[in-house]
């Protein structure tokens, strides 16, 4: 049985995860909540810094990789090394991410995503919403 602290942390994680999913659903005016891969895609686009309508399949995979590197850089697994001639960001692996089962990997990504969006919210607090109809 988990102790109270672990239960609270798990509850807080679940709450924050759901809050982020609702934020993105509303932000992009979708009918359903985004899954983990959808959120990674959004983070990849945010880190890329530009958007186009027709990303190729390879570019979409690259966006997921960008998100993974960015999120795992907070834990020291990757280090940002710069952008290439096409302005795509690149990271270097500092240390291998320890092997984990799917549930543990998902938990690590959820924690990293929560951390990412908390930083995003802190950076954009008080700024006008560019998507608002005001």
C-alpha positions in Angstrom: 0.0 0.0 0.0 1.3 3.5 -0.9 1.8 6.0 1.8 -0.2 9.2 2.0 2.6 11.3 0.4 2.8 9.1 -2.7 -1.0 9.0 -3.0 -1.1 12.8 -2.8 1.6 13.1 -5.4 -0.1 10.7 -7.7 -3.4 12.6 -7.3 -1.7 15.9 -8.0 -0.1 14.5 -11.1 -3.4 13.1 -12.3 -5.1 16.5 -11.7 -2.3 18.5 -13.4 -2.2 16.1 -16.3 -6.0 16.4 -16.9 -5.8 20.2 -16.5 -3.1 20.4 -19.2 -5.1 18.1 -21.5 -8.2 20.4 -21.1 -6.1 23.5 -21.6 -4.8 22.2 -24.9 -8.3 20.9 -26.0 -9.7 24.3 -25.4 -6.7 26.2 -26.9 -6.9 24.3 -30.1 -10.7 24.0 -30.1 -10.8 20.2 -30.4 -13.6 17.9 -29.4 -11.5 15.5 -27.6 -8.7 15.6 -25.1 -5.2 15.1 -26.6 -3.2 12.0 -25.7 0.5 11.9 -24.8 1.7 11.9 -28.4 -0.6 14.8 -29.3 0.9 16.8 -26.4 4.4 15.9 -27.4 3.6 17.1 -31.0 2.4 20.4 -29.6 5.6 20.8 -27.5 7.7 19.9 -30.5 6.0 22.6 -32.6 6.4 25.1 -29.7 10.1 24.3 -29.5 10.5 24.5 -33.2 9.0 27.9 -33.1 7.1 27.8 -36.4 4.2 26.0 -38.0 3.2 24.8 -41.4 0.1 22.9 -42.5 1.8 20.0 -44.1 4.5 18.5 -42.0 5.8 15.3 -43.6 5.6 12.0 -41.7 9.4 12.3 -41.0 9.0 15.9 -39.8 6.2 14.8 -37.4 8.5 12.2 -36.0 11.2 14.8 -35.7 8.8 17.0 -33.7 8.1 14.2 -31.3 11.9 13.8 -30.9 12.3 17.5 -30.3 9.7 17.4 -27.6 11.4 14.3 -26.0 14.8 15.9 -26.0 13.4 19.2 -24.6 11.5 17.5 -21.8 14.3 15.2 -20.9 16.8 18.0 -20.9 15.2 19.2 -17.7 16.5 16.0 -16.1 20.0 16.3 -17.6 19.6 13.5 -20.2 19.9 15.9 -23.1 21.7 19.2 -23.7 20.6 21.8 -26.3 23.4 22.3 -28.8 21.8 24.8 -31.2 19.8 25.0 -34.4 20.7 23.8 -37.9 20.6 25.8 -41.1 16.8 25.1 -41.4 16.3 26.4 -37.8 15.5 23.0 -36.4 16.7 22.6 -32.8 19.2 19.8 -31.9 20.2 18.2 -28.6 23.0 16.0 -27.6 22.5 12.9 -25.4 24.4 13.4 -22.1 23.4 10.1 -20.5 21.0 7.3 -21.4 17.6 7.4 -19.9 17.4 4.4 -17.6 15.3 1.5 -18.9 11.7 1.5 -17.6 8.5 -0.2 -18.3 5.8 1.6 -20.3 3.9 2.9 -17.2 7.1 4.3 -15.7 8.1 5.9 -19.0 4.6 7.5 -19.3 4.9 8.7 -15.7 8.2 10.4 -16.4 6.9 12.1 -19.5 3.7 13.3 -17.7 5.9 14.8 -14.9 8.1 16.5 -17.5 5.1 17.8 -19.4 3.6 19.2 -16.2 6.9 20.9 -15.4 7.1 22.2 -19.0 3.6 23.7 -18.9 4.1 25.2 -15.4 7.2 27.1 -16.8 5.2 28.1 -19.9 2.4 29.5 -17.8 4.9 31.4 -15.6 6.5 32.9 -18.7 3.3 33.9 -20.3 1.4 35.1 -17.3 -0.3 38.5 -18.0 0.4 38.4 -21.7 -2.6 38.7 -24.0 -3.7 35.5 -25.6 -2.9 35.7 -29.4 -5.8 33.3 -30.2 -8.4 35.3 -28.3 -11.2 37.1 -30.2 -10.8 40.3 -28.2 
